């Protein structure tokens, strides 16, 4: 599986998502195909999770922002596990498309929640 993006937890706890510098922008663009999942598939299959609407409810998130976690959040996840999970969100979601920022800057920062 090709790794199109690289996830890195920064010293301040935020999550930096960078385009893989070993790939051309054309290779990355082709993989994106208008889907967040396709672009980040390698990371989402390696310990990070895209938080869906049901999971948002479980963590009390009242935002339409993209959210990423390092913990599976489902009906079997306990409150204790949720409290220990790292969760990140994209606070600029109302003003800037996260995909556009990623492609324009080569990286994007998700704030630790």
N, C-alpha and C positions, 0 to 999 in steps of 0.2 A: 504494500500500500504506500503510495506516495504521500509524503508529508508536505502539504502546501503551506501550512502555517506552523509557527512555533509558539507555544504558550510558555510564559515565564512569570513566576511570581516575583514581584519587585520587593526590595527591602521595606517599603511602606505598606506592603500587603496587597497592593493593586495587582491586577493581572494584565500583562502586556502580551498582545497577540501580534506577531510579526509575520510578514510574508517570508517564505523560505528564500534566502538569498542565493541558494544554489539552483533555483529554477528561474526561467524567463517569465516575464509578465504574461506572455501569451500562453504558456503552460498553465499558469495559475488562473488566468481568466477563463480558459477552456474548462477547467475543473469546477469553477465556481457555478456556472450555469444558473445564476440567480438564486442559489440556495446556500444558506449559511452552513447547513450540515455538510454538503459536499466539499466545501472549502476546508472545513475543520474536522473532517472525518477521522483522520489519524489521531488527533487529540481526543475527540469524543469517544474513540474506541480504546483510549489509553488513560482512563482515570478522570476525565472531565465530562460533564454532562450539561446538555442544553436543557434548561428548566422550562417545562411546558406549563400550560394553564393550570392543570391540576396541581402540579408541584408548587406553583406560585401561591396557591391557596394554602398549602401546607406550611409554607414559610412566612406567610403573612405579607407577601409582596403585593402592593396595590399600584403596580406600574405596568405599562405596556413595553417597557424597555427589554431588550434582550438580556437574559440572565444566564450565567454559567455557574455551576457548582462542581465541587470535587467529591460530592457524595450523591449516591442515588437517593432520590426522594420519592417514595411511593407509599402505598397504604400500609406497608410493613415497617416503614422507617419510624423509629421511636422519636419522641420529643427530644430526648437526650442526644440522639444521633444528629438530629436537625440542628440543635444548638451548637454542636461541635463542627458542623460543616462550614467550609469556606464557600462564600457566595459572593459573586461579583456581578455588577450591573453597568450598563452604558448610560450615564446620566445625560448625555447630549442627544438622546434618541429623538426628542421633539424637534431638534434643530438641524441635525446632521445624520444622514444615513450611515450606519456603521460600516457597511461595505464600501461606500464611497470614501470615507475617511481612511479605511485600511488601504485601499488602492492608491489614494492620493499621497499618503504619508509613509506607506510601507509598514505601518504599525498602528495599533489602536490600544487605548488604555481602558480597561473596565475597572471601575472603582470597587474596592472591597466594601461589602454591605455590613 
